[in-house]
Amino acid sequence: MGEAYALLHPISFKEPFGLSVAESMLCGTPVIAFDKGSMPELILDGESGFLVNSIDEAVDAVRNIKYIDRKYCREYAASKFSRQKMIEGYLEVYKKILEIKK
């Protein structure tokens, strides 16, 4: 995946979390995805990939993927989805749950 030109993620439902999207960006591979579900939370439009609303927009995005800085794409993804960030996020959720049960 790390040497792919881009990840095309044309999912037409409101996906709650796109693990393959995070994995792709962690490899430095930008993502082109429909602007649905969690995609706006995962992809920084124009920086780590493109959010699109149609197949025609996806085709244009493929043409423009060369303008995405792959190093920045990886750094952005690591700042949100690295192992450490995910662990910290889970721990925060667990702490909140435990506080509610008190």
Backbone bond lengths (Angstrom), bond angles and torsions (degrees), N, CA, C in turn:
res aa  C-N    CA-C-N  psi(-1)  N-CA   C-N-CA  omega(-1)  CA-C   N-CA-C  phi
1 M - - - 1.450 - - 1.533 110.40 -
2 G 1.308 117.62 -30.02 1.451 121.71 -175.85 1.517 114.58 -64.37
3 E 1.322 117.03 -24.62 1.451 118.79 -179.77 1.526 112.77 -106.02
4 A 1.330 115.91 7.80 1.467 119.72 177.20 1.526 109.18 -68.38
5 Y 1.306 116.41 152.13 1.467 121.10 178.03 1.522 109.91 -66.73
6 A 1.329 115.61 -40.95 1.467 122.15 177.57 1.521 107.99 -167.86
7 L 1.326 115.99 162.27 1.458 121.38 170.65 1.519 107.42 -100.82
8 L 1.319 116.09 121.20 1.462 120.56 174.38 1.517 106.89 -91.57
9 H 1.321 115.86 122.56 1.466 121.50 -175.59 1.536 108.85 -126.76
10 P 1.349 115.90 70.67 1.471 120.07 -175.01 1.535 112.92 -85.92
11 I 1.311 116.28 55.11 1.460 121.33 -179.70 1.529 108.41 -79.76
12 S 1.313 116.56 129.42 1.466 119.82 -174.91 1.526 113.56 -98.81
13 F 1.348 117.36 7.96 1.455 119.92 176.32 1.528 108.88 -113.72
14 K 1.314 116.83 167.66 1.467 121.63 -177.36 1.527 109.93 -83.41
15 E 1.316 115.43 80.99 1.457 121.82 -178.22 1.531 109.94 -64.56
16 P 1.353 117.83 131.24 1.460 119.77 -177.78 1.533 113.43 -71.52
17 F 1.329 118.44 -31.13 1.462 121.85 175.08 1.514 107.75 -159.80
18 G 1.306 116.22 133.35 1.458 120.78 -178.90 1.517 110.90 -103.77
19 L 1.333 116.79 90.26 1.457 120.40 -178.59 1.523 111.19 -59.65
20 S 1.338 117.46 -40.72 1.467 119.65 -179.93 1.526 111.09 -64.44
21 V 1.330 117.23 -29.59 1.466 121.50 177.72 1.534 109.44 -67.56
22 A 1.324 116.72 -48.26 1.469 120.73 177.89 1.526 110.46 -61.54
23 E 1.328 116.96 -45.08 1.469 120.59 -179.85 1.524 111.06 -60.81
24 S 1.312 116.69 -42.42 1.457 120.85 179.67 1.527 110.80 -59.82
25 M 1.333 115.81 -50.64 1.465 119.32 -178.14 1.524 111.08 -65.26
26 L 1.342 117.88 -33.43 1.469 120.32 176.58 1.524 111.48 -64.27
27 C 1.330 116.56 -24.69 1.471 121.17 175.04 1.524 111.79 -85.22
28 G 1.341 116.88 -4.11 1.454 120.58 -177.70 1.517 112.77 87.34
29 T 1.320 116.74 10.76 1.454 121.21 -179.79 1.525 109.48 -97.44
30 P 1.328 117.55 117.68 1.458 120.27 -179.30 1.529 111.87 -68.03
31 V 1.324 115.03 158.93 1.465 121.78 -174.83 1.526 110.33 -120.61
32 I 1.311 115.31 140.61 1.462 122.40 171.25 1.519 105.54 -115.63
33 A 1.329 115.78 117.58 1.468 119.88 -175.72 1.519 110.60 -140.55
34 F 1.325 115.01 154.00 1.461 119.40 173.34 1.518 109.26 -66.58
35 D 1.300 116.09 143.56 1.463 123.56 -177.18 1.534 109.32 -77.97
36 K 1.323 115.34 71.61 1.466 121.98 -177.44 1.517 110.00 -138.71
37 G 1.330 115.49 158.09 1.456 120.83 174.13 1.509 112.48 55.39
38 S 1.310 115.45 -130.50 1.469 121.32 -176.06 1.528 113.77 -85.02
39 M 1.322 117.68 -2.88 1.463 119.42 -175.12 1.530 113.85 -55.39
40 P 1.350 120.21 -41.28 1.471 118.45 177.46 1.533 113.69 -64.78
41 E 1.334 116.80 -22.76 1.473 120.34 177.00 1.520 110.96 -81.00
42 L 1.317 117.12 -23.76 1.462 121.57 -177.05 1.521 112.96 -93.17
43 I 1.315 116.33 -42.78 1.465 121.93 -171.92 1.520 110.13 -103.08
44 L 1.307 115.85 129.10 1.457 121.44 173.16 1.535 105.92 -89.18
45 D 1.328 115.57 101.50 1.462 121.70 -172.01 1.526 111.65 -56.12
46 G 1.327 114.79 125.51 1.456 120.85 179.87 1.516 113.85 84.76
47 E 1.340 116.75 -6.64 1.475 120.63 -178.30 1.533 112.39 -119.70
48 S 1.334 117.01 -43.16 1.469 120.08 178.48 1.526 110.97 -116.55
49 G 1.317 115.26 5.86 1.454 121.89 -178.80 1.511 109.18 156.14
50 F 1.330 115.54 -160.90 1.455 119.92 -178.86 1.524 110.68 -135.07
51 L 1.317 115.43 138.38 1.456 122.99 171.30 1.513 107.24 -97.90
52 V 1.317 116.49 127.00 1.464 120.70 -176.00 1.524 110.38 -127.40
53 N 1.331 115.39 163.56 1.465 121.22 -179.45 1.519 113.79 -119.00
54 S 1.334 116.60 -0.13 1.460 119.74 -179.74 1.527 109.59 -157.53
55 I 1.321 114.82 166.35 1.465 120.10 176.94 1.528 109.94 -63.10
56 D 1.338 117.62 -39.68 1.470 120.42 178.84 1.527 110.93 -60.41
57 E 1.333 117.06 -41.78 1.462 120.04 177.45 1.530 110.56 -65.84
58 A 1.329 117.22 -35.26 1.465 120.41 177.78 1.525 110.56 -64.87
59 V 1.322 116.72 -40.17 1.470 120.70 177.69 1.527 109.79 -61.81
60 D 1.328 116.99 -44.18 1.469 120.38 176.88 1.524 110.60 -61.83
61 A 1.324 116.42 -39.64 1.466 120.27 -179.79 1.522 111.09 -63.36
62 V 1.332 117.31 -38.50 1.468 120.14 177.00 1.520 109.35 -58.93
63 R 1.320 116.49 -41.35 1.471 120.18 179.01 1.530 111.67 -64.60
64 N 1.327 116.94 -29.97 1.467 121.37 -175.67 1.525 114.34 -97.75
65 I 1.317 117.33 -0.89 1.461 120.39 -176.30 1.532 111.51 -62.10
66 K 1.319 116.11 -25.22 1.472 120.34 179.73 1.532 111.79 -62.47
67 Y 1.328 117.44 -18.16 1.457 120.91 -179.74 1.534 112.96 -86.96
68 I 1.316 116.60 -4.73 1.461 120.24 177.69 1.527 108.35 -83.75
69 D 1.308 116.38 127.20 1.466 122.43 177.47 1.528 108.21 -78.15
70 R 1.314 116.26 110.40 1.463 121.31 -175.56 1.532 111.95 -63.10
71 K 1.304 116.60 -34.82 1.467 119.72 178.06 1.530 109.70 -65.55
72 Y 1.319 116.61 -44.35 1.459 119.65 178.41 1.526 110.41 -65.14
73 C 1.320 117.29 -38.37 1.457 122.28 178.45 1.533 109.30 -56.10
74 R 1.311 117.05 -46.83 1.460 121.42 179.50 1.524 110.98 -65.66
75 E 1.324 116.95 -45.30 1.466 120.43 -179.53 1.529 111.28 -61.85
76 Y 1.325 116.17 -42.16 1.463 120.61 178.17 1.527 110.09 -60.42
77 A 1.332 116.22 -48.58 1.460 120.17 -179.31 1.527 111.15 -62.67
78 A 1.317 117.16 -41.11 1.472 120.06 179.62 1.523 111.17 -64.03
79 S 1.321 117.13 -33.23 1.467 120.03 -179.93 1.526 111.66 -69.87
80 K 1.324 116.89 -19.05 1.469 120.82 -179.44 1.521 113.71 -111.28
81 F 1.342 117.64 -31.73 1.459 120.34 -168.32 1.524 115.21 -128.61
82 S 1.320 118.37 15.81 1.457 119.05 177.48 1.527 109.35 -64.93
83 R 1.291 116.74 164.40 1.471 121.00 177.90 1.525 109.76 -54.16
84 Q 1.317 116.79 -46.28 1.463 120.44 -178.75 1.532 111.64 -62.48
85 K 1.329 117.29 -43.62 1.466 120.78 179.59 1.525 110.65 -63.15
86 M 1.315 116.68 -41.88 1.461 120.10 179.91 1.527 110.75 -65.80
87 I 1.328 117.39 -41.69 1.470 121.03 177.42 1.520 109.88 -60.76
88 E 1.333 116.59 -47.22 1.471 120.28 179.16 1.524 110.92 -58.81
89 G 1.315 117.03 -41.52 1.460 121.12 179.47 1.521 112.05 -63.65
90 Y 1.329 116.23 -45.17 1.468 119.68 178.48 1.522 111.05 -63.21
91 L 1.320 117.36 -42.23 1.466 120.25 179.50 1.524 111.30 -61.22
92 E 1.323 117.03 -39.45 1.467 120.49 177.55 1.530 111.28 -62.62
93 V 1.315 116.03 -42.19 1.471 120.24 178.88 1.530 109.78 -63.59
94 Y 1.325 116.88 -45.12 1.466 120.35 -179.99 1.528 111.00 -61.90
95 K 1.331 116.67 -41.73 1.472 120.16 178.33 1.520 111.08 -60.91
96 K 1.321 116.84 -43.27 1.467 120.40 178.68 1.527 111.33 -63.12
97 I 1.316 116.41 -41.31 1.462 119.71 179.11 1.523 110.27 -63.16
98 L 1.326 116.55 -43.85 1.473 120.30 -179.84 1.523 111.34 -65.34
99 E 1.312 117.55 -36.38 1.471 120.76 178.20 1.522 110.83 -66.11
100 I 1.313 117.56 -38.03 1.465 122.27 -179.96 1.533 109.79 -65.47
101 K 1.332 117.20 -37.48 1.467 121.10 -177.22 1.515 112.94 -74.80
102 K 1.321 118.39 -12.95 1.478 120.63 -178.30 1.495 111.29 -70.57
